[in-house]
Amino acid sequence: MSLSALFSYSPGGVRLRLFRDLVLVVLFAVGTLVLALYLVMVEVRQELAWGQISQATAQVREELRRLLEPTEQQLAILRDWGRAGDLNRDDIEALTRRLIPTLTHHSQLSGLIIADDSGSEYFLMRDEDRWLVRERAPGDKGRLRWHHWESGEDELVWQDNGGYDPRRRSWFLDAVQAIDAGKTSWSRPYVFFTRKVPGITASLAWREAGSVRVVALDLDLSTILGTIENLPLVENGTGFLFRADGGVYVPPRADTEPAGGSHFFSAGNTQGGMLAIDAVDAWKNAGRPEDRALRFTSGEQAWWGGFSPLYLDDEAAWLGVALPLDDLVTLLQRRWQLVLAMALVVSASGVLLAMLVVRKYSRRLKELPRLSIDKRNYREDILSLIHSGESLHLEFKSTMRMNLRSGKAGREIELAWLKGVAAFMNTDGGILLIGVEDDGNILGLDADNFENDDKCRLHFKNLFNQHLGPEFSKYVHFEIFDLEYKQVAAIECERAGDPAFLTHRQGESFYIRSGPSNMELTISQAISYLRRRF
């Protein structure tokens, strides 16, 4: 059968409708598959990116934890020493000798501070191969004394009146605020007063003899950033720190002196610095997310970025990780065009196969019984049914309740078409037309004298429920059609999943369809039939 012959059938033709439905099924299946693949690819890409971001962030956090946990432990030790009176500033030489090993054995620490609420302070820091001690006594009004310690010898280097007061520093204020909780406070990144380099300070406060004392440890950010940069995150990936307002911290270049002697926001002179700046800009434009991977572009290359607060209880400082799109994600993107091409090939093949199937079974399709009426072309379908005459799947009844001979409504008339409905449901389904004589003459429903269509439908429903049962209503569809200026009722019956018995005054009867008529089975016949059918 050629394509032109296939489409020469009327819209209500079985072959054309079968072909149409097969094509729709193929297109729907292919479209659904393509959509599912697209959604899966998007989800997989996002999950892969977020998985790598999470893994890289965990690496950075683990490294930071390795650097920061000893700092908290050392602060607790210093606090215990202070409570025991072992941090007495009366003997600077003994105090310095005691504290130098703390910085010597913890390379991440660059300075140690002891201060109190009177304004006095002791500060110890490395100065190349020597040690530098800074003192501020109560009442000095910012006057600082600097000492170089070398081989145990104390050398007064200089004095200044810089107006420095430890009580106004953020690390001191944070520690005092957390004194009741007894926990370590971590400052926001800032520029160290003495060295003029960016860093963070961990501090811990306690009360002693009516005053407040604070111990603090400085961590140079260049040490932390250098450690992060050397982590094996992913090839070409990087980690970085930045402030909530967008300022980026990057490690200094060995061959470049940062502007103003600081590594604070001098990212522009390094490739990694530009990447970090682009990542932070994308993060701010996206609403500062912290629970998903963010895609952005830097240096004409696509990247994934992940961002989370450096401290869980403070979002002033942030940790960022930037990773390039991995090979798998790139492969998924490249394969998308192949997926679309395959979808087109499958769709075309499906249409061709549908044509071949319809062509192969076209003769058998002609012999298939009609078990439903196309509501859009009901006139053509009903006339075709009437023209074909009664059969195994089609029955005509003149009226629904009126006996045309006596001119009165009769129960036998109602039971007659109910037998047909039961027989159709117990066999293979069929259509019962009411308002049509056995020879095909169209009488209509006028003889039944229903006030309106709703009354007719209600009468059908009541009789059906009374004699067959409402549980079978899902297998039956009742419609009224206007045909040749007359009305015809159509009862479309599907094959029921359970045996349907017709209930009447004498008991129950079991009917099946046999050719163009209904056959009542005896009890033994019904049992044998039901065993075979159900």
Secondary structure, DSSP 8 states (H G I E B T S, - for coil): --HHHHTTS-TT-HHHHHHHHHHHHHHHHHHHHHHHHHHHHHHHHHHHHHHHHHHHHHHHHHHHHHHHHHHHHHHHHHHHHHHTT---TT-HHHHHHHHHHHHHT-TTEEEEEEEETTS-EEEEEEETTEEEEEEE-TTSTTEEEEEEEETTEEEEEEEEE----GGGSHHHHHHHHTTTTT--EE---EE-TTT-SEEEEEEEEEEETTEEEEEEEEEEHHHHHHHHHTS--STT-EEEEEETTS-EE----TT---GGG--SS-GGGSHHHHHHHHHHHHHHHTT--SSS-EEEEETTEEEEEEEEEEETTEEEEEEEEEEE--HHHHHHHHHHHHHHHHHHHHHHHHHHHHHHHHHHTHHHHHHS---S--GGGHHHHHHHHHHH-SBTTEEEES-SSEETTTTEE-HHHHHHHHHHHHHHHHTT-EEEEESB-TTS-B--SGGG--SSHHHHHHHHHHHHHHHT-GGGGGGEEEEEEEETTEEEEEEEE---SS---EEETTEEEEEEEETTEEEEE-HHHHHHHHHHH-
